[in-house]
Amino acid sequence: MIFFFGITNGRKDLDFHQQMTCDLCGRMGQYRVFMTYMVLSIFFIPVFKWGRTYYVETSCCGSVYELRPETGRSIEYGENVTIHKEDLYLRQKGSRVREAKASKICYNCGYETSEDFEFCPKCGKSFDN
């Protein structure tokens, strides 16, 4: 007798919508929740799932957070849930996150600022020199 079985990774996007303001990029967006898992299939029929992990992706900058399992299960079962910052653990910064502004240093007096000044507020010399 021949058995065809396999173990594969799966991903399921969950139906969840919540508006948010991103802490990383500062823009408005939405949380997109998805679940990853492992599945055992016999004769191409999924029999057993394990290792469920819930993730949140932001629509603004694409950052990925791991979601607390209790909150993820509630979303999966269709309960009315609000995601709080305490429920999230940053896994990957998004590719569209703004970097910090470069600072300017006055070559005359050594004053350093991140503002977009043309002249040093301390000594009055131009930052271009």
Secondary structure, DSSP 8 states (H G I E B T S, - for coil): ----EEEEEEEEE-----EEE-TTT--EEEEEEEEEEEEEEETTEEEEEEEEEEEEEETTT--EEEE-HHHHHHHHTT------GGGEEEEE--TT-------EE-TTT--EE-S--SB-TTT--BTT-
